[in-house]
C-alpha cells in the first residue's frame, strides 16, 4: 500500500472511530518499519498493521563442506524499492488474543 493511501485510510478511521492506540516501531538492523493502529469499530476491536521493508534483490549463502560448519545467508537489499504489507486483526475476547482476518473470506 502506498504511503498516501495508507495515510488516507488512517485519516478515515480516525474520523469515524478514533484510535485506541497508534504506534510506529523502527527496526534499523533490518531496515524495517512496523506501524500499528488499533480502534474500536462496528465489529469490535480491530488492529491494522503495516510492515514496510526493502525489496530483497539477491540472497547469497556461504557454507563450508566441513562437518559442523554453519550456513551464513546474506541478503542484498534495495536502497529505493520497498515492500508494504498490510494485515488486519480482530480481538478475540474469549481467546484473549488477536486473530488475523482473511480478506478473501469477507466477501463470502
DSSP file (Angstrom, degrees, kcal/mol; ACC not computed):
  #  RESIDUE AA STRUCTURE BP1 BP2  ACC     N-H-->O    O-->H-N    N-H-->O    O-->H-N    TCO  KAPPA ALPHA  PHI   PSI    X-CA   Y-CA   Z-CA
    1    1 A X              0   0    0      0, 0.0    84,-0.1     0, 0.0     2,-0.0   0.000 360.0 360.0 360.0 129.9    0.0    0.0    0.0
    2    2 A X     >  -     0   0    0      1,-0.1     4,-2.3    82,-0.1     5,-0.2  -0.299 360.0-112.4 -68.4 154.6    1.4    3.4   -1.0
    3    3 A X  H  > S+     0   0    0      1,-0.2     4,-2.5     2,-0.2     5,-0.2   0.884 115.3  51.6 -55.7 -44.5    2.1    5.9    1.7
    4    4 A X  H  > S+     0   0    0      1,-0.2     4,-2.2     2,-0.2    -1,-0.2   0.906 110.9  47.2 -63.8 -42.3   -0.6    8.3    0.6
    5    5 A X  H  > S+     0   0    0      2,-0.2     4,-2.4     1,-0.2    -1,-0.2   0.889 111.5  51.9 -66.5 -38.6   -3.3    5.6    0.5
    6    6 A X  H  X S+     0   0    0     -4,-2.3     4,-2.5     2,-0.2    -2,-0.2   0.930 110.3  48.1 -62.0 -45.7   -2.2    4.4    4.0
    7    7 A X  H  X S+     0   0    0     -4,-2.5     4,-2.3     2,-0.2    -2,-0.2   0.891 111.0  50.9 -62.5 -40.5   -2.4    8.0    5.3
    8    8 A X  H  X S+     0   0    0     -4,-2.2     4,-2.2     2,-0.2    -1,-0.2   0.912 110.3  49.8 -62.2 -43.1   -5.9    8.4    3.8
    9    9 A X  H  X S+     0   0    0     -4,-2.4     4,-2.3     1,-0.2    -2,-0.2   0.925 111.6  47.8 -61.6 -45.5   -7.1    5.1    5.4
   10   10 A X  H  X S+     0   0    0     -4,-2.5     4,-2.6     1,-0.2    -1,-0.2   0.891 110.2  52.7 -63.9 -39.1   -5.8    6.2    8.8
   11   11 A X  H  X S+     0   0    0     -4,-2.3     4,-2.2     2,-0.2    -1,-0.2   0.917 110.4  47.6 -61.4 -43.6   -7.5    9.6    8.4
   12   12 A X  H  X S+     0   0    0     -4,-2.2     4,-2.2     2,-0.2     5,-0.2   0.914 113.1  47.8 -64.6 -43.1  -10.8    8.0    7.6
   13   13 A X  H  X>S+     0   0    0     -4,-2.3     4,-3.1     1,-0.2     5,-1.5   0.915 111.4  50.6 -64.6 -42.0  -10.5    5.6   10.5
   14   14 A X  H  <5S+     0   0    0     -4,-2.6    -1,-0.2     3,-0.2    -2,-0.2   0.898 112.1  47.0 -64.2 -39.8   -9.6    8.3   13.0
   15   15 A X  H  <5S+     0   0    0     -4,-2.2    -1,-0.2    -5,-0.2    -2,-0.2   0.887 120.2  38.3 -67.0 -39.3  -12.5   10.5   11.9
   16   16 A X  H  <5S-     0   0    0     -4,-2.2    -2,-0.2    -5,-0.2    -3,-0.2   0.899 140.3  -0.2 -80.4 -41.9  -15.0    7.6   12.1
   17   17 A X  T  <5S-     0   0    0     -4,-3.1    -3,-0.2    -5,-0.2    23,-0.2   0.694  87.4-131.0-122.7 -29.9  -13.8    5.7   15.2
   18   18 A X      < -     0   0    0     -5,-1.5    22,-0.5    21,-0.1     2,-0.4   0.141  33.8 -81.9  79.9 153.0  -10.8    7.4   16.8
   19   19 A X        -     0   0    0      1,-0.2    20,-0.3    20,-0.1     3,-0.2  -0.733  24.7-169.3 -94.5 138.4   -7.6    5.4   17.7
   20   20 A X  S    S+     0   0    0     18,-3.0     2,-0.3     1,-0.4    19,-0.2   0.779  86.7   0.2 -82.3 -35.6   -7.2    3.4   20.9
   21   21 A X  E     -A   38   0A   0     17,-1.6    17,-3.2     2,-0.0    -1,-0.4  -0.982  60.3-179.6-154.8 140.7   -3.5    3.1   20.0
   22   22 A X  E     +A   37   0A   0     -2,-0.3     2,-0.3    15,-0.2    15,-0.2  -0.877  19.4 163.6-147.1 111.4   -1.3    4.2   17.2
   23   23 A X  E     -A   36   0A   0     13,-2.4    13,-2.9    -2,-0.3     2,-0.4  -0.901  25.3-156.8-131.4 156.4    2.4    3.3   17.2
   24   24 A X  E     -A   35   0A   0     -2,-0.3     2,-0.4    11,-0.2    11,-0.2  -0.995  12.7-167.6-131.6 126.7    5.4    3.2   14.8
   25   25 A X  E     -A   34   0A   0      9,-2.9     9,-2.7    -2,-0.4     2,-0.4  -0.956   6.6-153.1-118.0 132.6    8.4    0.9   15.5
   26   26 A X  E     -A   33   0A   0     -2,-0.4     2,-0.4     7,-0.2     7,-0.2  -0.853   8.6-169.9-104.0 137.9   11.7    1.1   13.7
   27   27 A X  E >>> +A   32   0A   0      5,-3.0     5,-1.9    -2,-0.4     3,-1.2  -0.785   8.4 178.4-123.4  84.7   14.0   -1.9   13.2
   28   28 A X  T 345S+     0   0    0     -2,-0.4     3,-0.4     1,-0.3    -1,-0.1   0.818  76.3  60.9 -61.7 -33.2   17.2   -0.3   11.8
   29   29 A X  T 345S+     0   0    0      1,-0.2    -1,-0.3     2,-0.1    -2,-0.0   0.794 118.3  30.7 -65.4 -25.8   19.2   -3.6   11.7
   30   30 A X  T <45S-     0   0    0     -3,-1.2    24,-0.3     2,-0.2    -1,-0.2   0.386 105.8-126.1-108.2  -0.3   16.5   -5.0    9.3
   31   31 A X  T  <5 +     0   0    0     -4,-0.8    23,-0.6    -3,-0.4     2,-0.3   0.914  65.6 138.1  53.6  47.0   15.7   -1.6    7.7
   32   32 A X  E   < -AB  27  53A   0     -5,-1.9    -5,-3.0    21,-0.2     2,-0.4  -0.925  41.8-160.6-127.8 146.2   12.1   -2.2    8.5
   33   33 A X  E     -AB  26  52A   0     19,-2.3    19,-2.8    -2,-0.3     2,-0.5  -0.991   2.7-165.9-126.0 134.4    9.2   -0.2    9.9
   34   34 A X  E     -AB  25  51A   0     -9,-2.7    -9,-2.9    -2,-0.4     2,-0.5  -0.978   5.8-171.0-122.3 118.9    6.0   -1.5   11.6
   35   35 A X  E     -AB  24  50A   0     15,-2.8    15,-2.9    -2,-0.5     2,-0.4  -0.929   5.6-169.3-110.7 131.2    3.1    0.9   12.0
   36   36 A X  E     -AB  23  49A   0    -13,-2.9   -13,-2.4    -2,-0.5     2,-0.4  -0.965   9.2-175.2-125.7 135.6    0.1   -0.3   14.1
   37   37 A X  E     -AB  22  48A   0     11,-2.4    11,-2.9    -2,-0.4     2,-0.4  -0.996   5.1-170.5-130.2 126.8   -3.3    1.3   14.5
   38   38 A X  E     +AB  21  47A   0    -17,-3.2   -18,-3.0    -2,-0.4   -17,-1.6  -0.953  14.6 160.4-118.3 135.4   -5.9   -0.1   16.9
   39   39 A X  E     - B   0  46A   0      7,-2.4     7,-3.0    -2,-0.4     2,-0.8  -0.981  42.8-113.6-149.3 159.3   -9.5    1.1   17.1
   40   40 A X  E     + B   0  45A   0    -22,-0.5     5,-0.2    -2,-0.3     2,-0.1  -0.859  46.7 176.4 -97.0 106.4  -12.9    0.0   18.3
   41   41 A X  E >   - B   0  44A   0      3,-2.6     3,-1.3    -2,-0.8   -28,-0.0  -0.228  48.2 -83.0 -99.6-171.2  -15.0   -0.5   15.1
   42   42 A X  T 3  S+     0   0    0      1,-0.3     3,-0.1    -2,-0.1    -2,-0.0   0.789 129.3  44.6 -65.7 -29.3  -18.6   -1.7   14.5
   43   43 A X  T 3  S-     0   0    0      1,-0.4    -1,-0.3     0, 0.0     2,-0.2   0.129 125.1 -89.0-103.7  20.6  -17.5   -5.3   14.6
   44   44 A X  E <  S-B   41   0A   0     -3,-1.3    -3,-2.6    46,-0.1    -1,-0.4  -0.662  78.4 -10.7 110.7-166.0  -15.3   -5.0   17.7
   45   45 A X  E     -B   40   0A   0     -5,-0.2    46,-2.4    46,-0.2     2,-0.4  -0.586  65.8-170.9 -76.7 127.7  -11.7   -4.1   18.4
   46   46 A X  E     -BC  39  90A   0     -7,-3.0    -7,-2.4    -2,-0.4     2,-0.4  -0.926  11.0-160.7-123.1 142.9   -9.6   -4.1   15.1
   47   47 A X  E     -BC  38  89A   0     42,-2.4    42,-2.5    -2,-0.4     2,-0.4  -0.992   1.3-163.8-125.4 129.2   -5.9   -3.8   14.6
   48   48 A X  E     -BC  37  88A   0    -11,-2.9   -11,-2.4    -2,-0.4     2,-0.4  -0.922   8.6-169.6-106.2 135.9   -4.2   -2.7   11.3
   49   49 A X  E     -BC  36  87A   0     38,-2.5    38,-2.6    -2,-0.4     2,-0.5  -0.978   4.2-169.2-131.6 120.0   -0.5   -3.5   10.9
   50   50 A X  E     -BC  35  86A   0    -15,-2.9   -15,-2.8    -2,-0.4     2,-0.5  -0.941   3.3-167.0-111.8 123.2    1.6   -2.1    8.1
   51   51 A X  E     -BC  34  85A   0     34,-2.9    34,-2.5    -2,-0.5     2,-0.5  -0.936   2.8-171.7-110.5 128.8    5.1   -3.5    7.6
   52   52 A X  E     +BC  33  84A   0    -19,-2.8   -19,-2.3    -2,-0.5     2,-0.3  -0.977  17.7 151.9-124.1 120.3    7.5   -1.7    5.2
   53   53 A X  E     -BC  32  83A   0     30,-2.1    30,-3.6    -2,-0.5   -21,-0.2  -0.968  45.4 -88.8-144.7 158.5   10.8   -3.2    4.3
   54   54 A X  E     - C   0  82A   0    -23,-0.6    28,-0.3   -24,-0.3     2,-0.2  -0.286  47.0-100.6 -69.1 152.9   13.2   -3.1    1.4
   55   55 A X  E     -     0   0A   0     26,-2.0    23,-2.6     1,-0.1     2,-0.7  -0.499  33.7-122.0 -69.6 137.2   12.9   -5.5   -1.6
   56   56 A X  E     + C   0  77A   0     21,-0.2    21,-0.2    -2,-0.2     3,-0.1  -0.752  31.2 179.0 -83.0 117.0   15.3   -8.4   -1.5
   57   57 A X  E     +     0   0A   0     19,-3.1     2,-0.3    -2,-0.7    20,-0.2   0.812  64.7   1.0 -87.9 -34.0   17.4   -8.2   -4.6
   58   58 A X  E     - C   0  76A   0     18,-1.4    18,-3.0     2,-0.0     2,-0.5  -0.994  55.1-150.2-155.5 151.7   19.6  -11.2   -4.0
   59   59 A X  E     - C   0  75A   0     -2,-0.3     2,-0.5    16,-0.2    16,-0.2  -0.984  17.3-170.7-128.9 119.0   20.2  -14.0   -1.5
   60   60 A X  E     - C   0  74A   0     14,-3.3    14,-3.6    -2,-0.5     2,-0.5  -0.928   5.2-160.3-115.7 132.1   23.7  -15.4   -1.1
   61   61 A X  E     - C   0  73A   0     -2,-0.5     2,-0.5    12,-0.2    12,-0.2  -0.939   3.5-166.7-113.9 130.1   24.5  -18.4    1.0
   62   62 A X  E     + C   0  72A   0     10,-3.3    10,-3.2    -2,-0.5     2,-0.3  -0.954  20.6 153.0-115.0 131.6   28.0  -19.1    2.3
   63   63 A X        -     0   0    0     -2,-0.5     2,-0.3     8,-0.2     8,-0.1  -0.968  32.9-133.7-151.2 165.7   28.9  -22.5    3.7
   64   64 A X        -     0   0    0      6,-0.3     5,-0.2    -2,-0.3     4,-0.1  -0.904  17.8-133.2-121.2 151.1   31.8  -24.8    4.2
   65   65 A X  S    S+     0   0    0     -2,-0.3     2,-0.1     2,-0.1     3,-0.1   0.503  72.9 112.5 -83.0  -2.3   31.9  -28.6    3.5
   66   66 A X  S >  S-     0   0    0      1,-0.1     3,-1.5     2,-0.1    -2,-0.2  -0.404  81.0 -98.0 -69.1 147.5   33.5  -29.2    6.8
   67   67 A X  T 3  S+     0   0    0      1,-0.2    -1,-0.1    -2,-0.1    -2,-0.1  -0.415 105.7  16.7 -66.0 136.4   31.4  -31.1    9.3
   68   68 A X  T 3  S+     0   0    0      1,-0.3    -1,-0.2    -2,-0.1     2,-0.1   0.504  89.2 140.6  82.7   4.8   29.6  -28.9   11.8
   69   69 A X    <   -     0   0    0     -3,-1.5    -1,-0.3    -5,-0.2     2,-0.2  -0.485  48.5-120.5 -81.8 154.3   30.1  -25.7    9.9
   70   70 A X        -     0   0    0     -2,-0.1     2,-0.5    -7,-0.0    -6,-0.3  -0.575  13.4-126.4 -91.8 153.9   27.3  -23.1    9.8
   71   71 A X        -     0   0    0     -2,-0.2     2,-0.5    -8,-0.1    -8,-0.2  -0.880  22.7-156.4 -97.1 129.6   25.5  -21.7    6.7
   72   72 A X  E     -C   62   0A   0    -10,-3.2   -10,-3.3    -2,-0.5     2,-0.5  -0.935   2.7-159.2-110.6 125.5   25.5  -17.9    6.5
   73   73 A X  E     -C   61   0A   0     -2,-0.5     2,-0.5   -12,-0.2   -12,-0.2  -0.907   6.2-169.2-106.5 126.7   22.8  -16.2    4.5
   74   74 A X  E     -C   60   0A   0    -14,-3.6   -14,-3.3    -2,-0.5     2,-0.4  -0.961   7.1-154.0-116.6 129.6   23.5  -12.7    3.2
   75   75 A X  E     -C   59   0A   0     -2,-0.5     2,-0.6   -16,-0.2   -16,-0.2  -0.862   6.3-148.1-104.6 135.0   20.6  -10.6    1.7
   76   76 A X  E     -C   58   0A   0    -18,-3.0   -19,-3.1    -2,-0.4   -18,-1.4  -0.915  24.6-161.7 -99.7 117.5   21.2   -7.8   -0.8
   77   77 A X  E     -C   56   0A   0     -2,-0.6   -21,-0.2   -21,-0.2     2,-0.1  -0.747  18.0-112.2-106.3 147.8   18.5   -5.2   -0.2
   78   78 A X  E     -     0   0A   0    -23,-2.6    -1,-0.0    -2,-0.3   -24,-0.0  -0.444  13.5-150.7 -72.7 146.9   17.3   -2.4   -2.5
   79   79 A X  E    S+     0   0A   0     -2,-0.1    -1,-0.1     1,-0.1     3,-0.0   0.675  93.2  23.1 -89.4 -20.0   18.0    1.2   -1.4
   80   80 A X  E    S+     0   0A   0    -25,-0.1     2,-0.4     1,-0.1    -1,-0.1   0.473 105.6  77.9-128.9  -3.6   15.0    2.7   -3.1
   81   81 A X  E     -     0   0A   0    -26,-0.1   -26,-2.0     2,-0.0     2,-0.3  -0.922  56.2-174.4-112.8 136.9   12.3    0.0   -3.6
   82   82 A X  E     -C   54   0A   0     -2,-0.4     2,-0.5   -28,-0.3   -28,-0.3  -0.903  21.2-137.9-129.6 155.2   10.1   -1.2   -0.7
   83   83 A X  E     -C   53   0A   0    -30,-3.6   -30,-2.1    -2,-0.3     2,-0.5  -0.959  18.6-160.5-110.8 126.5    7.5   -3.9    0.0
   84   84 A X  E     -C   52   0A   0     -2,-0.5     2,-0.4   -32,-0.2   -32,-0.2  -0.922   7.4-174.4-108.2 131.5    4.4   -2.8    2.0
   85   85 A X  E     -C   51   0A   0    -34,-2.5   -34,-2.9    -2,-0.5     2,-0.5  -0.993   3.9-166.9-126.2 127.1    2.3   -5.5    3.7
   86   86 A X  E     -C   50   0A   0     -2,-0.4     2,-0.4   -36,-0.2   -36,-0.2  -0.959   7.8-176.8-115.7 127.9   -0.9   -4.6    5.5
   87   87 A X  E     -C   49   0A   0    -38,-2.6   -38,-2.5    -2,-0.5     2,-0.4  -0.941  13.0-147.3-124.2 147.7   -2.6   -7.1    7.8
   88   88 A X  E     -C   48   0A   0     13,-0.5    13,-3.0    -2,-0.4     2,-0.3  -0.917  15.2-174.3-115.9 138.7   -5.9   -6.9    9.7
   89   89 A X  E     -CD  47 100A   0    -42,-2.5   -42,-2.4    -2,-0.4     2,-0.4  -0.952  13.0-151.9-131.6 151.2   -6.6   -8.5   13.0
   90   90 A X  E     -CD  46  99A   0      9,-2.7     9,-2.6    -2,-0.3     2,-0.5  -0.975  27.0-117.4-120.8 137.9   -9.7   -8.8   15.2
   91   91 A X  E     - D   0  98A   0    -46,-2.4     2,-0.8    -2,-0.4   -46,-0.2  -0.628  21.9-151.5 -76.5 122.9   -9.5   -9.1   19.0
   92   92 A X  E  >> - D   0  97A   0      5,-2.6     4,-1.7    -2,-0.5     5,-1.2  -0.856   6.9-166.8 -96.5 107.9  -11.0  -12.4   20.2
   93   93 A X  T  45S+     0   0    0     -2,-0.8    -1,-0.2     1,-0.2     5,-0.0   0.843  84.7  50.7 -66.9 -33.6  -12.3  -11.8   23.7
   94   94 A X  T  45S+     0   0    0      1,-0.2    -1,-0.2     3,-0.1    -2,-0.0   0.931 120.3  33.1 -71.0 -44.7  -12.7  -15.5   24.5
   95   95 A X  T  45S-     0   0    0      2,-0.2    -2,-0.2     0, 0.0    -1,-0.2   0.632 100.8-136.4 -84.7 -13.8   -9.2  -16.5   23.5
   96   96 A X  T  <5 +     0   0    0     -4,-1.7     2,-0.3     1,-0.2    -3,-0.2   0.923  67.4  96.8  55.6  49.7   -7.8  -13.1   24.6
   97   97 A X  E   <S-D   92   0A   0     -5,-1.2    -5,-2.6    -7,-0.1     2,-0.4  -0.979  79.9 -94.2-156.4 163.5   -5.6  -12.7   21.5
   98   98 A X  E     -D   91   0A   0     -2,-0.3     2,-0.4    -7,-0.2    -7,-0.2  -0.686  34.6-162.8 -82.4 133.0   -5.5  -11.1   18.1
   99   99 A X  E     -D   90   0A   0     -9,-2.6    -9,-2.7    -2,-0.4     2,-0.1  -0.971  23.1-116.5-117.1 133.9   -6.7  -13.3   15.2
  100  100 A X  E     -D   89   0A   0     -2,-0.4     2,-0.5   -11,-0.2   -11,-0.3  -0.425  22.1-133.6 -71.3 138.8   -5.8  -12.4   11.7
  101  101 A X        -     0   0    0    -13,-3.0     2,-0.8    -2,-0.1   -13,-0.5  -0.823  11.3-142.8 -92.5 124.0   -8.7  -11.5    9.3
  102  102 A X    >>  -     0   0    0     -2,-0.5     3,-1.5     1,-0.2     4,-0.5  -0.799   6.3-157.0 -87.8 112.0   -8.5  -13.2    6.0
  103  103 A X  H >> S+     0   0    0     -2,-0.8     4,-0.6     1,-0.3     3,-0.6   0.727  88.5  66.2 -65.8 -21.6   -9.8  -10.6    3.5
  104  104 A X  H 34 S+     0   0    0      1,-0.2    -1,-0.3     2,-0.2     3,-0.2   0.793  99.8  52.2 -67.1 -27.5  -10.7  -13.3    1.0
  105  105 A X  H X4 S+     0   0    0     -3,-1.5     3,-0.8     1,-0.2    -1,-0.2   0.626  91.1  77.0 -83.3 -14.1  -13.3  -14.7    3.4
  106  106 A X  H << S+     0   0    0     -3,-0.6    -1,-0.2    -4,-0.5    -2,-0.2   0.902  93.0  48.9 -66.6 -41.7  -15.1  -11.3    3.9
  107  107 A X  T 3<        0   0    0     -4,-0.6    -1,-0.2     1,-0.2    -2,-0.1   0.555 360.0 360.0 -76.7  -6.8  -17.0  -11.3    0.6
  108  108 A X    <         0   0    0     -3,-0.8    -1,-0.2    -4,-0.2    -2,-0.2   0.455 360.0 360.0 -89.2 360.0  -18.3  -14.9    1.0
